[in-house]
Amino acid sequence: MSLKAPNTWLAPRSIGLGIALIALLAPAQEASKDATFKSTVSEVIVPVTVTDQKGRYLEDLDKQDFRIFDNGKEQTIEYFSRERNQPVVVGFLLDLSNSSRTQWKDYQSAAIDLVDTLLPGDKKFSGYLIGYTTQADLMVNTTSDSEKIVSRIRTLKPGGGAALYDALYESITNRTLVKGEPIEPRRVVIIIGDGHDNASKKTLDEVLELAQRELVTVYGVSTSSYGSGNDADDDVLVKLALATGGKVEYPLQNVYRDIAGYLQVPTDGGNYAYDLGTGGYATAKFNSIARAIAHITGEVTTQYILRYIPDIPVDSKDRRDIRVDVTLPNLQVRARRYYYPFSTAATNTRSR
């Protein structure tokens, strides 16, 4: 069953939804690039990921296996879908700061693999590229042509500061929309970086609230190397991901997870199973990055979609909490944790 957006949502002039607005919107009219609107929420859209205790995705659950709560009150699930390969528009946010130099070639290749996998040439899958150093730059606007993004990534070299929060802000406010967002396609952002920010004008709290209002799910592929991760930076990626229903992968911090006894094999470069730069190390690192990419792409393309209509006072402006439970035991559920019943004030996006 395919998730179809109502006709009233086919040409919004703003990305200004924390949650999909359906019944309350009149047919959209042509307007200027900077036009926007505000309205109360009429229907809440919640993408949900379910895994077992080993992290494997469960794809065969039914509507009756889920319960959803809005501010603690159980809701009636009005719509349910478990269709694979649902349309998405993916923002690839690439850290080009000085901290990326050491592992740049690996993560350049990882970014290219992610783009090629998530943009297979089908018009229902779109993406865009934002690189960030001291400033955030929309390098490739929304497109279904993966080669446009891949070609640009191949030309990039890291250097400078890190304006991660500004990059996330740009991803939400300054790129061309695809008709039907955020219902079909859904909105996803993948940050390929270490979570560090030392140059943004925006703050973490500002962009996190914006992401929640605009129904953006954030994923991270951390570029932190083994033993050199910064807990504060890791917390940034985790906070963005958990609040919006995404997750973070740490491929370079798990390179040796399947290698027994490596701490008992001292080398001149440290206590590693392989010397840095050897074929063995390169293979282990490649396999770890490949696993991270598979986990991210698997999650993006394997989600349940739940929709419900909450009973919210018309003058409500407060954040509302979401909880999704699965009635079966020993399963892990990941979904957006909260939303806002009003859209943001203004954006610079437009439909295409």
Secondary structure, DSSP 8 states (H G I E B T S, - for coil): ------GGGSS-S----SS---TT--------TT-------S-EEEEEEEE-TTS-B-----GGGEEEEETTEEE-EEEEE--SS--EEEEEEEE-SGGGSTTHHHHHHHHHHHHHHH--S-TTEEEEEEEESSSEEEEEEEES-HHHHHHHHHT----S---HHHHHHHHHHSSEE-TTTTTSSEEEEEEEE----SS-SS-HHHHHHHHHHTTEEEEEEE---TT---HHHHHHHHHHHHHHT--EE-GGGSTTTT-TTGGGS-BTTBS-SS-TTSHHHHHHHHHHHHHHHHHHHHHHHS-EEEEE-----TT--S-EEEEEEESSSS-EEEE--EE-SS--S----EE-
